[in-house]
Amino acid sequence: MAQIFKSVDDLEQAIARDFAYINYPPDNWVKPVTGASGQAVLDVAVIGGGACGLAASFGLIQEGIRNIRIFDGNPEGQEGPWVTTARMKTLRSPKHLTGPHMGFPHLTFRAWFEAAYGTDAWEGLDKIPREMWMAYLIWYRKVLALPVENEKTLVSIDPKPDYFELTFDIPGEKETVFARHVVLATGRAASGGVYIPKIAESLPAERFAHTEDDFDYSRLKDQKVLVIGGAASAADSAATALEAGAAEVHMLMRAERMPQLNKFKSISYPGFLRGFSSLPPADRWQFLKHGFDARVAAPRSSMLRLKAFDNFHLHLGSPVDRFSLSVNEVQAHVPSGDISGDFVIFGTGYAMDLEAQPELAVFAKSCLLWRDVFVPDGAMEDRTLEQYPYLGDGFEFLEKQEGQAPFLSRLHLFNAATTMTHAPISSDIPGVNTGAARLVDHISKALFVAGAAAHFADFHAYAEPELLGDEWREK
């Protein structure tokens, strides 16, 4: 197969031609506003410079919404989990995932990969190494000249009548930014943090970590490690500990049988991703409840990675009801007896609690939740699902009580916590283009409506003649 582009430079020239053909970037059309003291106000602040934040930002600029800024708390090149807390060897999805292309074939992962490594390399590629995915996102940001500002961590959102006052921690100081709309493209742990069970309270902090922690696994050399949980992140963390030289790793799973399916792989088709949010609440609940109750199997590659180690031990039907601590060991108490170790890794997922998220805590009680909208019967009850936010069509928070917090209509959640309302289109790679397009469409409409009077004044005042008077003869 012939290589289409001989280099990434050639690909970038093709992208530049594509953009020239569609007049990108278009002029900004949004009517500006100023703050109470005359300060500049952004039209949109995007929090998060990972794939979702980049796609949303590109989409906004593509629609002529250019008064935006993008903020990320991580150093440049470390946005998202790919080179920090992710511990799989490759992405868990097949290589043909397109990435946040937003309708441009030349912005897909495959276009970049083939330009950089050749079409033969693409044919030989199995799954995408996570570091290579990060390299693609770095290139995506560069070729689009997206204005990500790194090492700026959002710490508070203070609602004003027409905009938000945002406070960021930056090295050595704080920065205040004003924005009409805020998009929280903040990943999986940004709607209440990680979930660590109460039994961990008996452990000293130096004896445990969560799979989401940016933890140095070399510390586990020659140690006996207990991993609680059996999903993908737990399996990959167990393998990372073994590869770092752990003496033993014991993975303790509540399930009596090893889960073998990932139901969610079957729903990444356009109809589901586009149509899920139009289903009645009961139907959406049924889909997600069934998917989560089926338990998501760890990827085959992750389990084979563990199988390579004789010092890996899998314990099924082993829920931990408590820990005890001796001078030298941690004892995990399970139905079959005690299992001892030196260190515990919790692969127990993420919490769903808006009140526990610092920047949302002040107004979290005003946000509509799924438990306020839908009350399931009997076996369909689920305390986790009921705590998900119930969002509007543009991922905006909704008021629990009308008139209590109208500013929520301008605060858009664009992370994994949107799944109950919108399907995984603001967290998982297959849906990111669908999600970003839906978000941008909503914000575009909202900004136009907010400035409708000024736009009408412009329309009324428009006086550029189409005809100059010399185009016809009068009789």
C-alpha positions in Angstrom: 0.0 0.0 0.0 1.4 3.4 -1.0 2.0 5.9 1.7 -0.3 8.9 1.2 1.9 11.4 3.0 5.7 11.1 3.1 6.0 13.0 6.3 4.0 14.7 9.1 5.0 18.0 7.4 3.2 16.9 4.3 0.1 16.0 6.3 0.1 19.4 8.0 0.3 21.1 4.6 -2.8 19.1 3.6 -4.6 20.2 6.8 -3.7 23.8 6.1 -5.3 23.4 2.6 -8.4 21.8 4.2 -8.7 24.8 6.5 -8.3 27.3 3.7 -11.1 25.6 1.8 -13.5 26.0 4.7 -12.2 29.5 5.7 -11.0 28.3 9.1 -10.8 29.9 11.5 -13.8 32.0 10.8 -14.3 35.5 12.3 -15.6 35.7 15.8 -19.3 36.6 15.7 -20.1 36.5 19.4 -21.1 39.9 21.0 -18.6 40.6 23.8 -19.6 41.4 27.4 -17.6 43.0 30.1 -17.6 42.4 33.9 -19.0 44.7 36.6 -15.7 46.5 36.8 -15.1 46.6 33.0 -12.9 43.5 33.0 -12.7 41.3 30.0 -15.0 38.2 30.0 -14.3 35.1 28.1 -17.2 33.6 26.1 -16.1 30.1 27.1 -13.5 28.7 29.5 -12.6 25.1 28.8 -11.2 23.3 31.9 -9.1 20.3 30.7 -6.6 20.0 27.8 -7.1 16.3 27.2 -8.9 14.8 24.2 -12.3 16.0 25.2 -11.2 19.5 26.0 -9.2 19.8 22.8 -12.1 18.5 20.7 -14.6 20.9 22.3 -12.2 23.8 21.9 -11.6 23.1 18.2 -15.3 22.8 17.7 -16.0 26.1 19.3 -13.3 27.9 17.2 -14.6 26.2 14.1 -18.0 27.8 14.8 -16.5 31.3 15.2 -16.5 31.3 19.0 -12.9 32.4 19.4 -12.9 34.3 22.7 -12.0 31.2 24.7 -9.1 29.9 26.8 -8.2 26.3 27.7 -6.7 25.5 31.2 -5.1 22.3 32.4 -3.5 21.6 35.7 -0.8 19.3 34.4 2.5 20.1 32.8 2.5 20.4 29.0 2.5 16.9 27.4 1.0 15.2 30.5 -2.7 16.2 29.9 -5.0 13.3 30.6 -3.9 10.0 32.2 -1.8 8.5 29.3 1.7 9.1 30.6 0.9 9.5 34.3 -1.8 7.3 35.9 -2.6 5.0 33.0 -0.8 1.7 33.3 -1.9 -0.4 30.4 0.5 -1.1 27.6 -1.9 -0.1 24.9 -5.3 1.6 24.6 -8.1 -0.9 25.4 -9.9 -0.1 22.2 -9.0 -1.2 18.6 -6.6 0.9 16.5 -9.2 2.1 14.1 -10.7 4.5 16.6 -10.4 7.8 14.8 -9.6 10.2 17.6 -11.1 13.8 18.0 -11.1 14.6 14.3 -14.3 16.6 14.4 -15.1 15.7 10.8 -11.6 16.1 9.3 -10.0 12.8 8.1 -6.5 14.4 8.1 -6.9 14.9 11.9 -7.4 11.2 12.7 -4.9 9.1 14.6 -4.4 7.0 11.5 -3.6 9.9 9.3 -0.9 11.1 11.8 0.4 7.6 12.4 0.8 6.8 8.7 2.5 10.1 8.0 4.9 9.5 10.8 5.6 5.8 10.5 4.2 4.6 7.1 1.3 2.5 5.9 3.2 -0.7 6.4 3.6 0.1 10.1 -0.1 0.8 10.3 -0.9 -2.6 8.9 1.4 -4.2 11.4 0.0 -2.2 14.4 -2.2 -4.2 16.8 -3.4 -1.7 19.4 -2.2 1.8 20.0 0.5 2.2 22.7 -0.7 4.7 25.2 2.5 6.8 24.9 1.9 7.0 21.1 -1.7 8.2 21.8 -0.3 11.0 23.9 2.1 11.9 21.1 -0.8 12.1 18.7 -2.8 14.4 21.1 0.3 16.6 21.5 0.5 16.9 17.7 -3.2 17.6 17.5 -2.9 20.5 19.9 0.1 21.8 18.0 -1.3 21.6 14.4 -4.6 23.3 15.5 -2.7 25.9 17.6 -5.1 25.4 20.5 -4.3 27.8 23.3 -3.9 25.4 26.2 -2.5 27.0 29.4 -0.8 24.4 31.5 -0.2 24.2 35.2 -3.3 26.2 36.0 -5.6 24.3 38.3 -9.2 25.4 38.8 -9.9 25.7 42.5 -13.2 27.6 42.6 -16.2 28.7 40.5 -18.0 31.8 41.8 -21.3 32.5 40.0 -22.1 36.1 39.1 -25.4 37.1 37.4 -24.0 37.0 33.8 -20.6 35.2 34.1 -18.5 33.1 36.4 -15.4 34.2 38.4 -12.9 31.4 38.2 -9.9 31.1 40.5 -6.9 29.1 39.4 -3.8 27.9 41.3 -0.7 28.5 39.2 2.9 28.1 40.4 3.6 30.7 43.0 0.3 32.6 42.7 -3.4 32.6 41.8 -5.2 33.9 38.7 -8.7 35.1 38.4 -10.5 34.6 35.1 -14.1 35.6 34.1 -16.1 33.5 31.7 -19.8 33.3 30.5 -19.8 29.6 29.9 -17.5 27.0 31.6 -16.9 23.5 30.1 -15.6 21.0 32.6 -13.7 18.5 30.5 -12.0 17.1 33.6 -11.8 13.3 33.2 -13.0 10.4 35.3 -12.2 11.5 38.8 -13.6 15.0 38.8 -17.1 14.5 40.0 -16.3 13.4 43.6 -12.8 11.9 43.3 -11.9 8.3 43.6 -13.8 5.7 45.6 -11.9 4.2 48.5 -14.0 1.9 50.7 -14.3 2.7 54.4 -12.3 -0.3 55.4 -9.2 1.7 54.2 -9.6 3.9 57.2 -7.7 1.4 59.3 -4.7 1.6 57.1 -2.0 4.3 57.4 -1.6 6.5 54.3 1.8 5.1 53.5 0.4 1.6 53.2 -2.1 2.1 50.3 -2.8 3.9 47.1 -5.6 4.0 44.5 -5.0 3.1 40.9 -5.7 6.7 40.0 -2.8 8.0 42.1 0.4 9.1 40.4 2.3 6.6 42.4 5.9 5.3 41.9 5.6 1.6 41.5 9.3 1.0 41.9 8.6 1.4 45.6 6.9 -2.0 45.5 10.0 -3.9 44.6 10.3 -7.1 46.8 7.0 -6.3 48.5 3.8 -8.4 48.7 1.0 -6.4 47.2 -2.7 -6.7 47.6 -4.9 -5.4 44.8 -8.5 -4.8 45.6 -10.7 -5.2 42.5 -10.5 -6.9 39.2 -11.5 -4.4 36.5 -9.1 -3.0 33.9 -7.3 -0.5 36.1 -6.8 -3.1 38.9 -5.3 -5.6 36.5 -3.0 -3.1 34.9 -1.8 -1.8 38.3 -1.2 -5.4 39.4 0.9 -6.0 36.3 2.8 -2.8 36.8 3.7 -3.9 40.3 4.9 -7.2 39.1 7.0 -5.6 36.4 8.5 -3.3 39.0 9.7 -6.3 41.0 7.0 -7.0 43.5 7.6 -10.3 45.4 3.9 -11.3 45.1 0.7 -9.7 43.9 -2.7 -11.0 45.1 -5.7 -9.7 43.3 -8.8 -9.9 45.5 -12.1 -9.9 43.7 -15.7 -9.9 45.1 -17.0 -11.8 42.1 -17.4 -15.6 42.4 -16.6 -16.0 38.7 -14.3 -14.0 36.5 -16.2 -11.5 34.4 -15.7 -12.3 30.7 -17.7 -9.7 28.9 -17.5 -5.9 28.4 -21.1 -5.1 27.5 -20.1 -1.5 26.8 -18.1 -2.5 23.7 -21.4 -3.3 22.0 -22.9 0.2 22.2 -20.3 2.4 20.5 -22.3 2.8 17.3 -23.8 6.1 16.1 -27.4 5.3 16.8 -26.7 4.6 20.5 -24.3 7.5 21.0 -26.6 10.0 19.3 -29.9 8.6 20.4 -29.4 7.5 24.0 -30.1 10.9 25.5 -33.5 11.0 23.8 -34.7 7.9 25.6 -37.0 8.2 28.6 -35.2 8.2 31.9 -36.4 4.6 32.7 -34.9 3.3 29.5 -31.6 5.0 30.0 -31.4 3.7 33.6 -32.1 0.2 32.3 -29.3 0.3 29.8 -26.7 1.6 32.2 -27.8 -0.6 35.2 -27.6 -3.7 33.0 -24.1 -2.7 31.8 -22.7 -2.0 35.2 -24.3 -5.0 36.9 -22.8 -7.3 34.2 -19.4 -6.3 35.5 -16.9 -5.2 32.9 -14.2 -7.7 32.2 -10.6 -6.6 32.2 -9.1 -6.6 28.7 -7.6 -9.9 27.5 -4.2 -8.3 27.0 -4.2 -7.2 30.7 -5.0 -10.6 32.0 -2.4 -12.3 29.7 0.1 -9.7 31.1 -0.6 -11.1 34.6 -0.6 -14.7 33.5 3.1 -14.4 32.6 4.0 -14.1 36.3 4.1 -17.2 38.6 4.0 -14.9 41.6 0.5 -13.5 40.6 -2.4 -14.9 42.5 -6.1 -14.4 41.7 -8.6 -14.8 44.5 -12.2 -14.9 43.4 -15.1 -14.7 45.8 -12.9 -12.7 48.1 -14.6 -9.5 49.3 -12.5 -7.8 52.0 -14.6 -7.0 55.0 -11.8 -5.4 57.0 -8.0 -4.9 57.4 -5.9 -5.4 60.4 -2.3 -4.2 60.8 0.6 -5.9 62.5 4.1 -4.5 62.9 5.2 -5.7 59.5 2.1 -6.8 57.5 -1.4 -5.8 56.4 -4.0 -8.6 56.9 -6.9 -8.6 54.5 -9.8 -10.5 56.0 -11.8 -12.5 53.4 -14.3 -15.4 53.7 -11.6 -18.0 53.0 -9.2 -16.7 55.5 -6.6 -13.9 55.9 -4.3 -12.8 53.1 -1.2 -10.8 54.1 0.7 -8.2 52.3 2.9 -5.1 52.7 0.9 -2.7 50.5 -2.6 -2.3 49.2 -3.7 -0.9 45.9 -7.4 -0.1 45.5 -8.8 -0.6 42.1 -12.2 0.4 43.3 -13.2 3.0 40.7 -14.5 6.5 41.1 -16.9 8.3 43.5 -20.0 10.1 42.3 -20.6 12.9 44.7 -20.8 16.5 43.4 -20.6 17.9 46.9 -17.2 16.2 47.4 -15.8 18.0 44.3 -14.2 21.2 45.6 -15.0 23.6 42.7 -18.6 22.3 42.7 -19.3 22.0 46.4 -20.7 25.5 46.9 -23.7 24.9 44.6 -23.8 21.1 44.3 -27.0 20.9 46.4 -28.8 23.0 43.7 -27.9 20.5 40.9 -30.5 18.1 39.7 -29.5 14.5 40.2 -30.9 11.3 38.7 -32.6 10.4 42.0 -34.6 13.6 41.7 -36.0 12.5 38.3 -36.3 8.8 38.4 -37.0 6.3 41.2 -36.5 2.7 40.1 -38.2 -0.3 41.7 -36.7 -3.1 43.6 -33.8 -4.8 41.9 -33.2 -1.8 39.7 -32.2 0.4 42.6 -28.6 1.6 42.5 -27.1 4.1 45.0 -24.3 5.0 42.7 -26.4 5.7 39.6 -28.9 7.8 41.5 -26.1 10.2 42.4 -25.2 11.0 38.8 -26.1 14.5 37.7 -29.2 14.8 35.4 -28.1 17.1 32.7 -29.6 19.2 29.9 -29.2 18.8 26.2 -25.9 20.7 26.1 -24.4 18.9 29.1 -25.5 21.8 31.3 -26.4 21.3 34.9 -30.1 21.7 35.7 -31.6 23.3 38.7 -33.2 21.1 41.4 -35.6 23.9 42.1 -36.5 26.4 39.4 -35.0 29.8 39.9 -32.7 28.7 42.7 -29.5 28.6 40.6 -30.1 29.9 37.0 -26.4 30.2 36.4 -26.2 26.4 36.1 -27.4 26.7 32.5 -24.0 28.1 31.6 -22.0 25.4 33.4 -21.4 22.4 31.2 -20.1 19.0 32.5 -18.1 17.3 29.8 -16.6 14.3 31.6 -17.5 10.7 32.6 -20.3 11.9 34.9 -22.4 12.7 31.9 -22.8 9.0 31.0 -26.1 8.5 32.7 -27.7 11.3 30.7 -25.8 11.3 27.4 -24.0 7.9 27.1 -20.1 7.8 27.1 -19.6 10.7 24.6 -17.6 12.9 26.8 -15.2 10.4 28.3 -14.6 7.4 25.9 -12.7 7.8 22.6 -15.5 6.4 20.2 -18.0 9.1 21.2 -15.9 12.2 21.6 -16.8 13.8 18.2 -20.5 13.2 18.8 -20.2 14.8 22.3 -18.1 17.8 21.3 -20.5 18.5 18.3 -23.5 18.4 20.6 -21.8 20.7 23.2 -20.7 23.2 20.6 -24.1 23.4 19.0 -25.7 24.1 22.3 -23.2 26.8 23.3 -23.5 28.4 19.9 -27.2 28.7 20.2 -27.0 30.0 23.8 -24.5 32.7 22.9 -26.5 33.9 19.9 -29.7 34.1 22.0 -27.9 36.0 24.7 -26.8 38.5 22.1 -29.9 38.5 20.0 -30.7 42.2 20.6 -27.3 43.3 19.5 -27.4 41.0 16.5 -30.8 42.5 15.5 -29.3 46.0 15.9 -26.5 45.0 13.5 -29.1 43.5 11.1 -31.2 46.6 11.2 -28.2 48.9 10.7 -26.7 46.8 7.8 -26.4 49.1 4.8 -23.7 47.7 2.5 -25.3 48.1 -1.0 -25.5 45.0 -3.2 -26.3 47.2 -6.2 -24.6 50.5 -6.9 -27.2 51.9 -9.2 -25.3 51.6 -12.4 -26.4 48.0 -13.1 -29.6 48.9 -15.0 -31.2 51.5 -17.3 -34.3 53.4 -16.4 -36.8 54.2 -19.2 
